[in-house]
Amino acid sequence: MTSEFDAENGKWNVKIVGTGFGSTDDDKADLQIGGVSQKFVSHADTMAVFEITDVKDLVSTDVNLFFPIGIPKGHDLVRAGITLEPKFMSMTPNAGTPGGTLIQAQVPGVGTSTTGLDFYNKATGQSICIDNIRIVEYGVIECWSKRENYGDEAFDV
């Protein structure tokens, strides 16, 4: 099992290689992280690919793979978990206003319980947030910028 970032689509995928993944949509495997089924992308008898749609943190060990007939042989390898890395994709807006701005960024890999995140002014390297980063949902983070961060200065995460 490997986690791979699909830069073209801006999404994290989990690829699992083995046997018995099913050859039709009726008998496909189900990958769950933290009890949440992840989006099924593709399968063949020897491989399945799932898109990460919801995780709580960058490291997930509550991972389960289910076949229509139960838990597969080698399930302990899946239970070892996955590790994701935040991948900055976009920020809206990319410049602030004199009164402060609600900044929102798309960062696949950031789970709803991830900590230690911040937005930085690219030119100065200083935090632009007046309060803590909020994780709105998997891969979406936001904060209010400080009043002094405005104009054409670029932001970074």
N, C-alpha and C positions, 0 to 999 in steps of 0.2 A: 504494500500500500504506500503510495506517495502522494504528497500534495504538490500541485503544480499551478503556477500562476499563468493564466491565459491573458497576455498583454493585449491581444487584439480585441477581446471582449471585455477586458477589465474585471475578470472574475477568477476566483480560486476554484480549482477542481481537485477532486480526489480520484486517483486512478488505482484500481485494485486488480491485480493479475492473479489468476488461479484457474480453477475449473468449476464447471457447473453453474455458471451465472445465468443460464437460461438463454433460449434462442428466440423467444417471443415476448411481447410486452406482458402477456398473461403470467409468465413465470419468472419475471425479472427480480433481482435482488433489491433490498431496501437498506440504505445506509442512514443511520441515525446518529446525531451528535447531540448530547445532552437531552435525549428523548425526542428530538425533532428530526423528522425525515428531511433529508437533503434532496435537492432536485435531481432526478434521474436524467442523464444526458444521453448516454449510449451504452450498448452492451453487445457482447458476443459471448460465445460459450466460455472463452478463456479470459475475458476482461470486462470490467464495468467502469464507467466514468460517471461521477456525480458532481454537480455544482454546489459549492458551499453557499447556502442561503441564510444560515442563522447559526452563530456560535456565540458563546459567552466570553471567551478570552482567546488570546493568541495560541495557547496550548490547551488542547482538549484531550482528555483521557477517557471521557464517558462516550466512547465510540462503539457502536454495535452494527454488525452486518447480519441481516436476516435474509434467508432464502424462503421461498414459499413453503418449503417443507421443514423449516426450522433453522437452527443455528449451524453454520457450516463448520467443517473440520478446519483447523487453523484459525479459529475465531480469536484465540489469544493474541495473535499477531495484530489483529485489528484493534483489540483492546489496548494495545500499547499507545495508541492515540496519534494525533497529528499536531504539527506546529505550523502556524501561519505567520507571515510577516506583513505588517501594514504596507500597502502599496498606494501611494498618493496618485489619484487620477484627475481630480478637478476640484476647483474651489469657486464658490459664487458668493459675492462678487470677488474679484481679485484686487480691488482697491477699496479703501474705506472712505468715510465722510468725516467732517469735523465733529459731528455729534456722536460718533460711534456707529458701528455697523454690525448687523448680525451676519457672521461669516459661517458658511456651511461648506463642508468638504466631503467628497466621495473618497473613502479610503477602504477598499476591500481588504479584509483580514482583521479589521478592528471589530472585536466582539462587544456585546452590550455591557460587559463587566471589565473591559480593558482599562487600565489606569496608566498614568504617567505621560499623557499626551498633551501637546501644546501647539499653538500656532506661533510662528515667529515672523518678524519683519525681515525679509531677505537681506536688506541693505545693512541693518544694524545688528541683527542676530538676537534682538530682544523680543520677549513675549508681547503679543499684541492684545491678549485677552484681559478683560477687567475681572473676570470670574473664571471658575473652572470650566473646562471643556465638558460638554454634555454629549453623550452618545445617544442619538435620536433613535437609531435602529442599527442593526448589523451594517457596518460599512459607511455610516453617515454620522459625522461629528460636527458640532457647532459651538460657537461662543460669541459674545459681544466684544467688539474691539474697543480698545482704549480710545479716548477722544483725540489724542495726538497722532494716531496712525491714520493718515488720510492722504489724499492726492494720488499720484501715480506710483507710489511705492508698492512693490510686489510683495505678496505674502508667501510663506512657506510653512510646511508642517514638519 
